[in-house]
Amino acid sequence: MAQRDKSAVVVASSSASLSSSYSSAPPAAPSGERWGSAIGNLGELGANVESLQKLLARKTVFVDDDVFSKASLAADQARTIKILDQRVQSLERELDAAISAAARARTEKRQAEAGQRAAEQRAQDVTKELENTSKVFQLHMEELRTKQHEIAKRDSDIKVLEAIIQTLSGKDDGGSSE
């Protein structure tokens, strides 16, 4: 019963503060009209307070302090559990995103490694091709040196033969003039 009286006092004090906010009407209206409006507002306010009291009387459950503290603790724990559950869900989403990112990174790494292997294979192929071309070039150079040596030998032989021919032709010219 004391609890119900306290509720009524709280409601009455709230209605008093509400009535003070309703009573401030604009000063431009004549004072008779202001008083009439204020009295009308008070009547409506009284009706609202009565309906609020009836509603509180029907819906209010009174408990002792121990039960209230346990219920309050349970409500706090429920809020904490809800917050923690939301955090767990958020962390699960972050974990899923991290797992997806790691999978993409692994795929990209595999692709990069495959590209690197292909590039290394191509580099080896080009190196072999260059080595083969170099060997062919060396063979051609040897062949050209051999041909140049043969040409130089023949040129030398031709010069020797020309010298012999000149010597012989000089003797022929020298012998016939005598």
Phi, psi and chi 1 to 4 in degrees:
 res  aa     phi    psi   chi1   chi2   chi3   chi4
   1 MET       -  -40.2 -175.2   70.8  172.0      -
   2 ALA   -63.6  -36.4      -      -      -      -
   3 GLN   -64.3  -40.8  -68.6  -76.0  -17.3      -
   4 ARG   -64.8  -39.0 -167.2  170.9  -73.7  178.9
   5 ASP   -65.7  -38.6  -69.3  -20.2      -      -
   6 LYS   -63.7  -39.3  -73.2 -179.2 -174.7  175.6
   7 SER   -63.6  -41.1  -60.1      -      -      -
   8 ALA   -65.1  -38.0      -      -      -      -
   9 VAL   -66.3  -41.4  169.7      -      -      -
  10 VAL   -63.4  -42.3  169.9      -      -      -
  11 VAL   -65.7  -41.0  170.3      -      -      -
  12 ALA   -65.0  -41.2      -      -      -      -
  13 SER   -68.7  -35.4   65.9      -      -      -
  14 SER   -68.2  -36.0  -10.7      -      -      -
  15 SER   -70.3  -31.0   64.4      -      -      -
  16 ALA   -66.9  -39.8      -      -      -      -
  17 SER   -69.9  -33.4   64.2      -      -      -
  18 LEU   -68.3  -38.8  -72.7  174.8      -      -
  19 SER   -67.2  -31.7   66.3      -      -      -
  20 SER   -68.7  -31.0   65.5      -      -      -
  21 SER   -76.5  -28.7   64.8      -      -      -
  22 TYR   -75.3  -27.9  -79.2  121.4      -      -
  23 SER   -77.9  -11.7   63.5      -      -      -
  24 SER   -84.1   94.9   59.8      -      -      -
  25 ALA   -99.2  161.8      -      -      -      -
  26 PRO   -65.4  139.7   13.7  -20.7      -      -
  27 PRO   -72.0   -7.7   23.2  -28.7      -      -
  28 ALA   -72.7  -25.7      -      -      -      -
  29 ALA   -75.8  152.4      -      -      -      -
  30 PRO   -63.9  153.3  -15.6   21.3      -      -
  31 SER   -65.3  -30.1   81.5      -      -      -
  32 GLY   -66.3  -41.4      -      -      -      -
  33 GLU   -68.1  -38.4  -70.4  179.2   24.1      -
  34 ARG   -62.4  -43.8  -76.8 -172.3   -1.2 -161.8
  35 TRP   -65.7  -36.5  -78.4  109.4      -      -
  36 GLY   -66.4  -42.8      -      -      -      -
  37 SER   -65.2  -41.2  -64.4      -      -      -
  38 ALA   -62.7  -43.7      -      -      -      -
  39 ILE   -65.0  -39.4  -69.0  171.3      -      -
  40 GLY   -62.6  -42.3      -      -      -      -
  41 ASN   -63.2  -40.5  -74.1  -19.1      -      -
  42 LEU   -64.9  -39.4  -74.7  174.3      -      -
  43 GLY   -61.5  -45.9      -      -      -      -
  44 GLU   -64.0  -39.4  -72.2  179.1   28.9      -
  45 LEU   -64.5  -41.4 -174.2   60.1      -      -
  46 GLY   -61.2  -43.4      -      -      -      -
  47 ALA   -63.5  -39.8      -      -      -      -
  48 ASN   -65.4  -39.0  -72.6  -20.3      -      -
  49 VAL   -65.9  -42.2  167.3      -      -      -
  50 GLU   -62.9  -44.1  -74.6  178.6   26.9      -
  51 SER   -66.8  -33.8   70.9      -      -      -
  52 LEU   -67.2  -39.9 -176.1   60.6      -      -
  53 GLN   -65.3  -40.9  -76.6  176.8  -20.6      -
  54 LYS   -63.5  -42.3  -72.4  178.1 -176.0  174.8
  55 LEU   -64.0  -43.3 -178.2   65.6      -      -
  56 LEU   -64.5  -39.1  -76.4  173.6      -      -
  57 ALA   -65.1  -35.4      -      -      -      -
  58 ARG   -79.0  -36.5  -81.5 -174.1  -90.2  140.3
  59 LYS   -98.5  -13.4  -60.3  -75.2 -177.2  169.9
  60 THR   -80.8  137.0  -54.4      -      -      -
  61 VAL  -118.5  126.7  175.3      -      -      -
  62 PHE  -101.3  129.9  -62.9   99.5      -      -
  63 VAL  -130.0  160.8  -66.3      -      -      -
  64 ASP   -80.3  171.9   60.5    0.5      -      -
  65 ASP   -63.2  -37.5  -71.5  -21.4      -      -
  66 ASP   -64.6  -46.8 -172.8   38.1      -      -
  67 VAL   -65.8  -39.8  173.5      -      -      -
  68 PHE   -63.2  -43.1  176.7   76.1      -      -
  69 SER   -66.3  -38.7   65.9      -      -      -
  70 LYS   -65.5  -42.3  -72.8  179.5 -177.0  176.3
  71 ALA   -65.9  -39.2      -      -      -      -
  72 SER   -64.5  -42.8  176.8      -      -      -
  73 LEU   -62.4  -43.1  178.7   63.1      -      -
  74 ALA   -63.1  -40.5      -      -      -      -
  75 ALA   -65.3  -41.6      -      -      -      -
  76 ASP   -62.6  -42.3  -73.3  -17.0      -      -
  77 GLN   -65.4  -38.2  -70.7  174.2  -14.1      -
  78 ALA   -63.6  -41.9      -      -      -      -
  79 ARG   -64.0  -42.4  -79.6 -169.7  -66.8  -85.6
  80 THR   -63.0  -42.9  -56.8      -      -      -
  81 ILE   -62.3  -41.1  -70.7  170.8      -      -
  82 LYS   -63.7  -43.8 -175.9  175.9 -179.9 -178.1
  83 ILE   -63.3  -43.5  -70.2  169.1      -      -
  84 LEU   -65.4  -37.4  -69.3  174.4      -      -
  85 ASP   -63.3  -43.2 -174.3   45.6      -      -
  86 GLN   -62.2  -39.6  -69.7  172.0  -11.5      -
  87 ARG   -65.7  -40.7 -179.6   65.3  179.7  148.6
  88 VAL   -62.3  -43.6  165.6      -      -      -
  89 GLN   -62.8  -41.2  -70.5  174.0   -1.3      -
  90 SER   -62.6  -44.5  171.6      -      -      -
  91 LEU   -65.4  -35.7  -70.3  173.0      -      -
  92 GLU   -63.6  -41.4  -74.6  174.7  -14.2      -
  93 ARG   -63.7  -42.0  -74.5 -169.7  -63.2  -87.6
  94 GLU   -63.2  -40.1  -71.2  177.5   20.1      -
  95 LEU   -64.1  -44.4  178.6   63.0      -      -
  96 ASP   -59.8  -42.2  -70.5  -16.9      -      -
  97 ALA   -64.5  -40.0      -      -      -      -
  98 ALA   -66.4  -39.9      -      -      -      -
  99 ILE   -64.1  -43.0  -70.9  170.5      -      -
 100 SER   -62.8  -42.6  -63.1      -      -      -
 101 ALA   -64.0  -39.5      -      -      -      -
 102 ALA   -65.3  -40.0      -      -      -      -
 103 ALA   -63.6  -43.6      -      -      -      -
 104 ARG   -62.2  -41.0  -78.5 -168.2  -57.1  -85.8
 105 ALA   -63.5  -41.8      -      -      -      -
 106 ARG   -62.8  -41.9  -78.7 -168.1  -59.9  -85.7
 107 THR   -62.7  -45.7  -58.6      -      -      -
 108 GLU   -63.4  -37.2  -69.8  171.7    2.1      -
 109 LYS   -64.3  -44.4 -179.9 -177.1  174.8 -170.9
 110 ARG   -60.9  -42.8  -82.3 -170.7 -127.4  115.6
 111 GLN   -63.7  -41.5  -70.0  173.1  -13.5      -
 112 ALA   -64.8  -40.8      -      -      -      -
 113 GLU   -64.2  -40.9  -72.2  172.2  -11.9      -
 114 ALA   -64.0  -42.3      -      -      -      -
 115 GLY   -62.8  -39.7      -      -      -      -
 116 GLN   -65.3  -43.5 -177.6  179.7    1.2      -
 117 ARG   -61.9  -41.5  -76.5 -168.6  -61.7  -88.5
 118 ALA   -64.0  -41.4      -      -      -      -
 119 ALA   -65.3  -41.0      -      -      -      -
 120 GLU   -63.9  -41.0  -71.9  171.8   -6.3      -
 121 GLN   -63.4  -42.9 -177.1   62.9   40.0      -
 122 ARG   -64.0  -39.6  177.9   68.7 -179.6  137.9
 123 ALA   -64.2  -40.0      -      -      -      -
 124 GLN   -64.8  -42.0  -72.3  175.1   -5.4      -
 125 ASP   -62.1  -45.0  -68.1  -14.2      -      -
 126 VAL   -64.7  -39.1  167.9      -      -      -
 127 THR   -63.1  -44.2  -57.8      -      -      -
 128 LYS   -62.6  -42.0  -75.1 -179.9 -175.6  177.5
 129 GLU   -62.6  -41.3 -171.6  175.7  -31.0      -
 130 LEU   -66.0  -39.8  -74.9  172.8      -      -
 131 GLU   -63.4  -43.4  -72.2  173.2   -4.1      -
 132 ASN   -64.0  -42.7  -69.6  -22.0      -      -
 133 THR   -63.0  -38.9  -57.2      -      -      -
 134 SER   -64.6  -42.0  174.6      -      -      -
 135 LYS   -63.7  -42.9  -73.1  177.6 -176.2  176.3
 136 VAL   -62.7  -42.6  168.5      -      -      -
 137 PHE   -61.6  -42.0 -178.9   73.3      -      -
 138 GLN   -62.7  -41.2  -74.0  174.8   -7.7      -
 139 LEU   -62.7  -42.7  -70.1  174.4      -      -
 140 HIS   -64.5  -39.1  -75.2  -59.9      -      -
 141 MET   -64.3  -41.8  -76.2  -59.7  -68.0      -
 142 GLU   -60.7  -43.8  -83.6  -60.8  -46.9      -
 143 GLU   -64.1  -41.0 -170.4  175.8  -33.0      -
 144 LEU   -66.4  -39.0  -74.6  173.3      -      -
 145 ARG   -64.0  -41.7  -77.0 -173.6 -168.8  126.5
 146 THR   -61.8  -44.0  -55.1      -      -      -
 147 LYS   -65.9  -40.8  -64.9  -85.3 -175.4 -172.3
 148 GLN   -64.6  -39.9 -174.3  177.8   11.7      -
 149 HIS   -63.5  -43.2 -176.8   63.6      -      -
 150 GLU   -62.2  -42.5  -73.4  176.9   14.7      -
 151 ILE   -64.4  -42.7  -70.0  172.1      -      -
 152 ALA   -63.3  -39.6      -      -      -      -
 153 LYS   -65.9  -43.2 -174.7  177.1  175.0 -172.3
 154 ARG   -66.4  -38.6  -74.6 -172.4 -176.2  173.8
 155 ASP   -61.8  -42.3 -169.7   37.3      -      -
 156 SER   -63.3  -42.7  169.7      -      -      -
 157 ASP   -62.4  -39.9  -71.1  -14.8      -      -
 158 ILE   -65.1  -41.2  -70.8  172.8      -      -
 159 LYS   -65.3  -40.3  -74.6 -177.5 -177.9  179.1
 160 VAL   -62.7  -43.6  168.6      -      -      -
 161 LEU   -65.7  -39.5  -72.2  175.0      -      -
 162 GLU   -63.1  -41.3  -77.7  178.9   -8.3      -
 163 ALA   -63.1  -40.9      -      -      -      -
 164 ILE   -64.2  -42.3  -67.6  174.5      -      -
 165 ILE   -65.0  -41.9  -69.8  174.3      -      -
 166 GLN   -67.3  -40.0  -80.1 -176.8   -9.8      -
 167 THR   -64.4  -44.4  -53.7      -      -      -
 168 LEU   -68.2  -39.9  -70.0  177.2      -      -
 169 SER   -71.9  -29.8   65.3      -      -      -
 170 GLY   -70.1  -35.0      -      -      -      -
 171 LYS   -70.6  -37.3  -73.5 -174.9 -177.5  178.5
 172 ASP   -66.9  -41.3  -72.8  -21.5      -      -
 173 ASP   -71.4  -38.1  -73.6  -20.0      -      -
 174 GLY   -72.8  -34.8      -      -      -      -
 175 GLY   -77.5  -32.8      -      -      -      -
 176 SER   -79.2  -24.4   56.3      -      -      -
 177 SER   -78.9  -12.9   59.1      -      -      -
 178 GLU   -85.7      -  -72.0 -178.0    8.6      -
